Amino acid sequence: MHDLIIIGAGLAGSCLATVLSRQGWDVVLLERRHLPQHKVCGEFLSPESQISLRALGLYDTVANLSPIHMDHAQLTTASGINMRVGLPGQAWGLSRFVLDQVLLETAAQAGADTRTGATVGDVTTNDEGCTVEVRTQEGRYTLQSRTAIAACGRHPPVGLRTTSDRTDLDDYQSHVGIKCHYEGITMPQRVEIYLFPGGYAGVAPVEGGRVNLCLLSTRAAFRSVGASHDAMLEAICQWNPSLGQRLAAGTKLPDTQVAVAPVDVRRLPMPWDGVARVGDAVTMIPPLCGDGMAMAIRSAEMCAPLAHAFLSGECSLAEWEQRYTQMWHHELDRPLRFGRWFQTLLSQPIRSNVLLSLGNLMPFLATKAVQATRVPRHARDFNVGTLL
Ligand SMILES: Cc1cc2nc3c(=O)[nH]c(=O)nc-3n(C[C@H](O)[C@H](O)[C@H](O)COP(=O)(O)OP(=O)(O)OC[C@H]3O[C@@H](n4cnc5c(N)ncnc54)[C@H](O)[C@@H]3O)c2cc1C
C-alpha cells in the first residue's frame, strides 16, 4: 500500500510529488505520456507562478533553465488597435517540452516512483483508500494507496468524471488549441496577444532563440477553414494582419506543432470529487490571461500541506476536503470569473476594439483588469497554517 498516488505529471502533479516525496512519503506519480513532449500552451509563466515555485522549493530548478524574461504584454485587435500593459513582475518564457520534463525528473530525484506511459483508466475509493487501475503498453495492473490526487488536466479518468466534465458542447463553446515553435523571429521580450474573431493567438519568446505561437479558437472558426491545423495557422495571419507581420520572417518547426480539442473554458470548478483535484483537473483556467500554470502550481501549494497533514494523521479526509475546497474557492474564484469574462469580451471584434481603446485612454484600468485575473498575492494571508 503506497501513501499517495498522483495521477498526471503536468505542472501540478510533478510539483506535488516533489514536495511530498521530500517529506518522506511513498508517492507514485503516473503519467500517460512519454516525456519530453510538446504541449499546447502559450509557455508564458506568469510572475505569480514564481511565488508558488519559490514556496515549493522549485524556484531555482526552473530559473536555471534560462527562461526569457518579459515585463509587459501587448494586445492587438484584428483591426490593428494596440494596447500595451505592464505585468505585475517579471514573467518567464519557457517551453513545456523542457519544463514538464525537468519537473518530472525533479520529482524522481526527490524519491517519487515516477512512471510514464502509464495511463490511469479507473479509480475507486473507499474507507480503506484508493485502488487505481493502470494501463501500459505491456498490459494492466492495479495499485493501492491511502489516498490519491487527480492532477490529470482537463480530462479525468473514468472513476473521477463528474457532471462538470461536459461533453455536450456546441461549436461556439468548444475550443481548439494549436501551438508551434518558430525560428528566425526577432521580437521584444514581451508576450503579444493577437485577437481574431472566435479566438486569439499568443506569441512569446522561449529558450533557445525560439518563439512560441499558441492559439485558442472556437470549433466554429476552426471548421470554417476546413478543420485543418495548417490552414488555421495561415488563416489567423489573414484575420489579424499584425500577426502575419510578426511571423513573416519566421520558419515554422513542424516537429513542435501539436493540437488539442475539445477545450471547454467554462467548466464549473470542482476542487474535490472523492479525491483532491489540482490544476486544470479542478477547472479550465481561461488561457488568455496566461495564469493557468500559476493556478495549477498554486493549487499544488495549497494541497501539499493538507495531504501531509492527512498522511500524518493530523486531519481526516473530510477535514482536508473542507479546508482545501474553502481555500480554493476563496482564492481562485475571483480571478477565474474575471478571466472568463475578459476572454469572452475579447473574442468579439467590436468589443475588443472598444476595450483596448479604453485601456489606452485609461491605462490604470488596464492594469486593474490584468490584476483581477491573477492569483492574488495577498491571498497567502489565508493560508493552510491558519486553517490547521
Ligand atoms: C491554448 C492554451 C494556451 C495556454 N497558455 C498558457 C500560458 O501561456 N500560460 C499559462 O500559465 N497557462 C496557459 N495555459 C493553461 C496551462 O497550460 C494549464 O493551466 C496547465 O498546463 C495546467 O497544468 P496541470 O498540471 O493542471 O495539467 P496538465 O499540464 O494538463 O497536466 C496533466 C497531465 O496529466 C496527464 N494525464 C491525463 N490523464 C491521465 C491519465 N488518465 N493517466 C495518467 N496521466 C494522465 C496528462 O498527460 C498531462 O501530462 C494554456 C492552455 C491552453 C489550452
The ligand as a Tripos MOL2 file, in Angstrom:
@<TRIPOS>MOLECULE
LIG
   53    58     1     0     0
SMALL
NO_CHARGES

@<TRIPOS>ATOM
      1 C1         -4.3130   27.0750  -25.7830 C.3       1 LIG1
      2 C2         -3.7940   27.1530  -24.3710 C.ar      1 LIG1
      3 C3         -2.8190   28.1070  -24.0470 C.ar      1 LIG1
      4 C4         -2.3670   28.2220  -22.7310 C.ar      1 LIG1
      5 N1         -1.3990   29.1420  -22.4330 N.ar      1 LIG1
      6 C5         -0.9800   29.3130  -21.1640 C.ar      1 LIG1
      7 C6          0.0360   30.2630  -20.8360 C.ar      1 LIG1
      8 O1          0.6210   30.9130  -21.6930 O.2       1 LIG1
      9 N2          0.3660   30.4170  -19.5280 N.ar      1 LIG1
     10 C7         -0.2270   29.6960  -18.5250 C.ar      1 LIG1
     11 O2          0.0930   29.9060  -17.3600 O.2       1 LIG1
     12 N3         -1.1640   28.7490  -18.8270 N.ar      1 LIG1
     13 C8         -1.5420   28.5370  -20.1050 C.ar      1 LIG1
     14 N4         -2.4520   27.5810  -20.4120 N.ar      1 LIG1
     15 C9         -3.0120   26.7620  -19.3140 C.3       1 LIG1
     16 C10        -1.9960   25.7440  -18.8310 C.3       1 LIG1
     17 O3         -1.4730   25.0180  -19.9130 O.3       1 LIG1
     18 C11        -2.6730   24.8000  -17.8450 C.3       1 LIG1
     19 O4         -3.4020   25.5550  -16.9130 O.3       1 LIG1
     20 C12        -1.6460   23.9470  -17.1160 C.3       1 LIG1
     21 O5         -0.9540   23.1370  -18.0180 O.3       1 LIG1
     22 C13        -2.3600   23.0780  -16.0920 C.3       1 LIG1
     23 O6         -1.4200   22.2240  -15.5070 O.3       1 LIG1
     24 P1         -1.8860   20.8360  -14.8910 P.3       1 LIG1
     25 O7         -0.6740   20.2540  -14.2410 O.co2     1 LIG1
     26 O8         -3.1070   21.0050  -14.0920 O.co2     1 LIG1
     27 O9         -2.3490   19.9800  -16.1480 O.3       1 LIG1
     28 P2         -1.5230   19.4750  -17.3780 P.3       1 LIG1
     29 O10        -0.3320   20.3150  -17.6160 O.co2     1 LIG1
     30 O11        -2.5190   19.3250  -18.4660 O.co2     1 LIG1
     31 O12        -1.0200   18.0370  -16.9380 O.3       1 LIG1
     32 C14        -1.8880   16.9460  -16.7800 C.3       1 LIG1
     33 C15        -1.0910   15.6870  -17.0470 C.3       1 LIG1
     34 O13        -1.9060   14.5650  -16.7280 O.3       1 LIG1
     35 C16        -1.6880   13.5720  -17.6940 C.3       1 LIG1
     36 N5         -2.8540   12.6820  -17.7000 N.ar      1 LIG1
     37 C17        -4.1070   12.9790  -18.1260 C.ar      1 LIG1
     38 N6         -4.9300   11.9320  -17.9790 N.ar      1 LIG1
     39 C18        -4.1720   10.9470  -17.4470 C.ar      1 LIG1
     40 C19        -4.4650    9.6150  -17.0670 C.ar      1 LIG1
     41 N7         -5.6910    9.0940  -17.2020 N.pl3     1 LIG1
     42 N8         -3.4480    8.8660  -16.5610 N.ar      1 LIG1
     43 C20        -2.1990    9.3800  -16.4170 C.ar      1 LIG1
     44 N9         -1.8780   10.6350  -16.7670 N.ar      1 LIG1
     45 C21        -2.8580   11.4150  -17.2750 C.ar      1 LIG1
     46 C22        -1.5070   14.3430  -18.9930 C.3       1 LIG1
     47 O14        -0.8320   13.5930  -19.9660 O.3       1 LIG1
     48 C23        -0.7070   15.5550  -18.5030 C.3       1 LIG1
     49 O15         0.6720   15.3820  -18.6070 O.3       1 LIG1
     50 C24        -2.8950   27.3780  -21.7170 C.ar      1 LIG1
     51 C25        -3.8300   26.3980  -22.0560 C.ar      1 LIG1
     52 C26        -4.2760   26.2690  -23.3670 C.ar      1 LIG1
     53 C27        -5.2970   25.2250  -23.7050 C.3       1 LIG1
@<TRIPOS>BOND
     1     1     2 1
     2     2     3 ar
     3     2    52 ar
     4     3     4 ar
     5     4     5 ar
     6     4    50 ar
     7     5     6 ar
     8     6     7 ar
     9     6    13 1
    10     7     8 2
    11     7     9 ar
    12     9    10 ar
    13    10    11 2
    14    10    12 ar
    15    12    13 ar
    16    13    14 ar
    17    14    15 1
    18    14    50 ar
    19    15    16 1
    20    16    17 1
    21    16    18 1
    22    18    19 1
    23    18    20 1
    24    20    21 1
    25    20    22 1
    26    22    23 1
    27    23    24 1
    28    24    25 2
    29    24    26 1
    30    24    27 1
    31    27    28 1
    32    28    29 2
    33    28    30 1
    34    28    31 1
    35    31    32 1
    36    32    33 1
    37    33    34 1
    38    33    48 1
    39    34    35 1
    40    35    36 1
    41    35    46 1
    42    36    37 ar
    43    36    45 ar
    44    37    38 ar
    45    38    39 ar
    46    39    40 ar
    47    39    45 ar
    48    40    41 1
    49    40    42 ar
    50    42    43 ar
    51    43    44 ar
    52    44    45 ar
    53    46    47 1
    54    46    48 1
    55    48    49 1
    56    50    51 ar
    57    51    52 ar
    58    52    53 1
@<TRIPOS>SUBSTRUCTURE
     1 LIG1         1 GROUP 0 **** ****
